Amino acid sequence: MKNVALYPADIYQVVDKSLLEERDKLILNMLYMPIIGSNAISLYLKLQSETNNTYISQELTHHHLMTSMSLSLDNLKEARLKLEGIGLLKTYYHKGEINSYVYELYSPVSASEFFSHPIFNIVLYNNVGKTEYNRLLEYFKLPHISLKDYEDITSKFDEVYKSRNYTTFELGNEEIATKNKLLLQYELDYDFDIIISSLPKEMFNLKCLNKSMKELIINLSFLYEIDPLTMSDIILASLSEKGNIDKEELRKNTRKYYQFNNDNRLPSLLFKSQPEYLKTASGDNSKKGRVIKIFESYSPYEFLKSKYKGAKPTERDMKILESLLIDLKLNPAVVNVLIDYTLKTNNNKLVKSYIETIAGQWKRNNIETASEAMALAEKEHKKKYKNNENIKAKSQTKIVPEWFNEKIADSEVEDDSEFKSFIEEFRK
């Protein structure tokens, strides 16, 4: 995901590839909304309405969206990202004196596809609960009529129609509007070679690992946080007598594995950005203000990835992130401060026990914002070396984060090399 600044004056056009119908709107409001929220659904419907059934809208500004939807720019961007991630929107960007965007709208999946989807149905169940999930399921079920005593007398095509030679006709190549859907896209590069090499060749039919099967495995692996080596064990338990992967068995066994390791809980989706109400007011261009903005603007995964110079973080470090976000429920910006503080004060290492000790203290102190986390980290760091003069002397040369007050004052605006290096990590 490219992090592009959005401004009210930026213009956009909408291309409607959804061919949205009334049934689709029900699916959006009843099935998608519990997962991505009302702002995202409202933005989708607003963009769709601006095409006026002509498939392409006129050029409009994002200020128009802000005023017509009563949403801040940050809320609009968050809603847009949710639509992109769930497969309802594609965004194209062109940089210029006034930046321009093209938003392509895609159709939601059908109710049948939604309830059979390896991610959507589980997340919906977890978000709304069993009672509401069953109510939604019943709502979208087709009524059943027994045809046991009926005979099928439907006419065949060639029984009714006959071909006849009329006149010369040239087939046109014009693009006809069709209902378009997007598959979920992932940044991760899933290693199927590990799965293939881990499965006994005499028991596994390699041909069954086709495109749709790979898509299912990637979806399940993302939702249930399963690495390829563990997935190969689950696949082995889901093979049929002919060595093919039984999709339903794979779903069931993956779910059982996750529940066994997570106190019988089911997973949900976590939008990975700092909540709007916990962000600092915009306009602070001091050094500390700019650092806080970075902590608030990036997901913990993106932040940690920048520390890896753009490479994917290790599975072990990802588990630490998940524990902080899901188990301790720390806010993303707070997790980013913790990552930066830990790496700077612990020789660029993320030690689980060390992180959990700090995270537990922050949770007990109800730390919710980046600035609160930064203040407490600095206070505790100074206290740690206060009484021992030898350690204190060592701490004077010890590397500490750029945002400690001894390194950075609220009024400072000039860029020293250390601060510039920190900022540049997030401009790649």
Residue, then its C-alpha position, 0 to 999 in steps of 0.5 A: m500500500k502506497n501512503v499518499a497524502l490526501y488533500p481537500a482540493d484533490i479531485y476524483q472521478v468514479v468509474d462504476k463497474s458494480l452494476l449495483e442492484e437493490r439486492d446488492k444494497l441489502i448485502l452491503n448494509m446487512l452483511y458488509m456493514p458489520i465488518i467494515g462499518s457504516n462510514a465505509i458503506s456510506l462512502y461506497l453508496k455515495l460514490q456509486s450515486e455520483t455516476n448517475n447511472t452513466y458509469i462515470s462521474q464528473e470530476l469532483t473535489h474531496h472537499h465535496l465529499m467531506t461536506s456532503m458526508s459530514l466526515s473529516l478527511d482522515n475518516l474519508k481516507e479510512a473508509r476508502l481503505k476499508l473498501e479497498g481492503i474488502g474488495l469493493l474499490k480500486t484506487y488510482y492516483h496521479k500526482g500533479e499541481i492538483n492531485s487526481y484520483v480515479y475510484e473504480l467501484y466493484s460489486p459485492v459478492s452474492a449472499s451465497e458467496f458471502f456465507s460460503h467465503p472462508i473469511f467473510n462468514i467467520v468474521l460476520y459470525n464473530n462480529v454479530g454473534k450466533t443469534e444475529y448471524n442465524r437471522l441473517l442466514e435465514y433472511f437470505k435463504l431461498p424458500h424451498i418448494s418440494l418438487k417430488d410429485y412434479e414432472d419437469i416439462t421445460s422445453k429445450f432451446d432447439e424445440v422452440y427456436k430455429s435458425r434462419n438466414y437473415t442479413t449480414f451482421e458485423l459483430g462489434n467489439e464495444e465493451i459492454a457494462t458487466k457486473n465486476k467483482l474483486l478477489l481479496q488481495y494480499e501483500l504477503d507472498y505465501d510460500f507454497d513450496i514449503i507446503i508441497s515439500s512437507l506433504p508425502k508425495e505418495m499421499f498428496n495429489l499435486k494437481c489439486l493445488n489449483k488457483s482456487m485451492k491456493e486462494l482458499i489456503i491463503n484466505l484461511s492462513f490469513l484469517y487464522e494466522i497460520d504459517p505454511l508449515t503448520m498449514s501443511d499438517i492441517i492439509l495432511a489431515s484434510l486429504s481424501e483417499k485419492g490425495n485431494i484436499d477436501k475443502e470443507e475438511l480443510r476449513k473445519n480443521t483450520r478452524k479447530y486448530y485456531q480455536f484450540n490455541n485461542d481459548n475456543r474463540l473465533p478470529s475477527l478483522l482488525f483495522k490497523s490504524q489509530p482511532e481518529y478520536l485518539k489522534t493529535a490535532s493536525g497542524d503541529n509541525s514541530k519535531k515531536g509533532r511530526v514524530i507523533k504523526i508517523f506513529e499515528s499514520y502507520s499500522p504496526y505492521e507497516f511501522l515494523k516493516s520500515k525497520y526491516k528496510g521494507a522486508k517482511p518482518t519475521e513470523r516471531d515478530m509478527k506474533i508479538l505484534e498480534s499479541l499487543l494488538i489483539d490480546l492486550k488491545l493496545n492502540p496501534a500508535v501506542v504499539n508503534v511507540l513501544i516498537d520504536y522504544t524497544l528497538k532503540t533501547n535494546n540493541n535493535k532486538l524485540v525481546k518478547s518478555y521485555i516488551e510484555t513487561i512494558a506493555g503490561q505497565w502501559k495497559r495498567n496505566n490506560i495509555e491510549t495515545a502516542s504522546e502518553a506512551m512517549a511521556l511514560a517511556e521517557k519517565e520510566h527510562k530516566k527513573k531506571y538509571k536515576n539512583n545508580e551513578n555508574i549506570k547513569a554515566k553509561s546511560q548518557t551514551k546509551i542510544v535512546p529514541e529521537w523523541f526523548n526530550e533530551k533529544i527533541a523539544d516541542s519547539e524545535v523545527e530544524d532537522d538534525s541528522e538523527f531525526k532526519s534519518f528517522i523521518e526518511e524511513f517512512r518516505k520510501 
